[in-house]
Every structure is written in structure tokens, then in C-alpha cells.
Amino acid sequence: MAKIEVPYTHRLDVTLGRLAGSGLLLTSLDRNLKPNVMTIGWGTIGVVWGKPIFTVLVRPSRYTYGCIEATGDFTVNVPTPGMEQVTMICGSRSGREKDKFAECKITPAPGKFVKSPTIAECEICYECVVVNYEDIRAGHLAEEIMQSAYPNADLHRVYYGEILGTFAEK
């Protein structure tokens, strides 16, 4: 689908609604430049350091973690209605063993500002470069969240991605 560059605030209600619903699709490249995609359900968009930032959480145990560490960038893609099966598959399988792009019949498209691909079938794509990261620390997290989200202590790394470009369907 042909996309045009739009402000990062374009249809933000759609992005946040899908994030809270079936999830968004985060893409990155591994060290061999093989594209990978995973579903994310936790993240946010805002302004930090005077820059538009997409904050995403990725566990170090995930294949995507190594991909972001290798490239220093990622894209966040907003699936269209009807792509719920894609978000389910991409959230339940590892890119270590599967080519989820091929399995889901979705198309990696070159990013304009980052090495990581976008997803052609998604209606909105955010291209982000990592400008900071923080590891969640158990002693600093509310006990209720620690117990419900991290029963195995597999704590996330929080990546702050400066949004270099946002693209949406015409």
C-alpha cells in the first residue's frame, strides 16, 4: 500500500487503540540483516527531550532484543483490521526458529530513515532510532506489577525510539 509521510500524531487514537487491543507489530533486523517481527502490547508515544518518542518494552530473552541491540533501530507498525491472526502468530512464535514474515504472508518494506523494515500491509508505520534504554529494576517496580507481569523475573528493557518518520496510507 502506498504511504505518505504524516505527523507522528496522525491517527494516534488508532495506534493506541490497537496497542491496547490486539497489539502492534515491531520489526527489526538481526545481525545478518534478516528481518524479524514481534507483537507488542506495551508501549507509548510522547515527547521526551523535546523529541517525539515511541517507547517499547522488549524482554532480553526475546530474539527481537538481540535484533534491536544489533541495529539500534526498530519500526512500529499498526495492523489494519483483519490482521488479528498476524498479531497472534507474531506474538506466540520466535523469529529464532520461524520466518514470521513468510508464515504470515506479510511484506517487509524498506524504511526511509532506519535499517529495519516496515510492514507494507500495515496502515501506519513509525520509524525509530534508539536514543536511550533503561532496564526495569525489580526493586523500583510496584510489587503488584512485579507479581503480575514478572512472576519469573524476566524483566523488560525499555527502548526510547526517536520517531524519525511516520508513514500512513493515503
N, C-alpha and C positions, 0 to 999 in steps of 0.2 A: 504494500500500500504506500502511495506517495505521501510523504510527510513534509511539513513546513516547520521552520523554527518558530517557536512561540515563547512567551514569558514563562518562567518556571511556575508561576501561579495559575497558569491556564488550566481550567477544569480541575482545580485542586480538590474539590469535593469528590470528584470521581476517583482520583488517586487514593485519597484517604478512605473512601468507602470500600474500595476493592482491597486495600491493605487490611482493613478490619474484617472483611468478608473472606473470600476465598484466597486472598493473598496476591502479592505482586511477584514478578519474575526478575531475579537478579542474575546478570550474566557477567562472566569474567573469562579470562584465558589462563590456561595452565602454563608451566614453564616451557612447554613445547608448542605453545600458541594454539592448542586445541581449545575450542570454546566449550564452556560449561554453563549450565543454567540451574538455579535452585529457586524454590519458592520461599518468600519471606512473608512473615505475618507481623513482624515487629519492626518499627522504624518510624521516622518522622521527617517532615520538611520544615525548615525555618531559616532564620537569619542568625548566623554566628560570625563574629569577627567582621561584620559588615558584608558578608558574602552569603549567597543562597546555598544552603547545605542540605543534603539528604543524608540522614543518619540511619545506618543499618546495623543490625546485630548478627554476627556470624560466630558460631562456636569453633574453637580451634580443632575439634575433632572432624569437622566437615571438610570435604575436598575443596570447596569454594574458598575456605580460609587460605589455603596454600596458593590458590589462584590469585586472590587479591594481594597477598603478600608478594607474589612474583611480579605482578604488573603495576601495582599501585593505583589501579583504577577499576571501575565497575560501571555497569549500567543498570538502571531500574526501569522495568517495562510494565506497563499497565495492560493486562489482558482484556480483550473485548468480552462482552457477554457471550457465553457459549464455550469459553476456554477453561471451564472449571476442571475438566478431566486433565488438561495440561498442567494446571497448578497442582492438582492432586498427585500426578505422576512425578513432577519435578520436586515435590516436597517429600516424596517417600522412597526415592531411589538415589543412589550415589553416582556421581559422574566418574568415580574411580572405575566402576565396572560397566557403566552404560553410557552410550551417546544419547542423551536425553533429547537433543535437537532432532536426531533421526527417529527415535522412538515416538516422539510426539508430533512429528511432521511439521516442525516449526523451522523458520529460516533465520540463521544468523545474518545480520546485515552490518556492513562496516560502520563503525562510529565515525563521526566527523571530527571530534575533539579528543577521543580516547582510543586506546588499543582494543579494548573489549568491545564485542559486538552488541548491537541492539537486536531486537526481535521484530522482524518485518510485520508479523501478524498482529502485533500489539498496537493499541491506539495512541498511546503516549509513551515516550521514551526519554529518560533522563540520563545524560552522560556525565559521569562524576569522576573526579580525581581525588584520591585520598590526601587530605591536608592535616589530619590528625587521627589518632586512635587512642582508645583507653580500654584497659581490661577491667571488666566488672570484678569487684573485690567483695568477697563474701562478708567480711566484717563491716562493710559500708552499705550493705543492702538490707532493706527491711526484712525481718525474719519471715514474715508471711510470704513475701515474694521468693525468698530463698527456698522455703519449703515447697512452694507450689511449682516454681519454674525450674529449680535446680536440685531435685532430690539426689542426683548423682554428682553434684558439684561440677558439672560440665559448663562452666561459666562462659559467657559470650565475650567477644571482643567487639567494641563499638567503634565503627568506622565513620568518620566525618568526611563525607564526599562533597567537595565543592561542585555544584552543578554548573558545568561549563556550557551546556546546551540542553534545551528541551525541545522535543520534536513531537508533533501530533498530526493526525490525519487532516487533510484539507477540509 
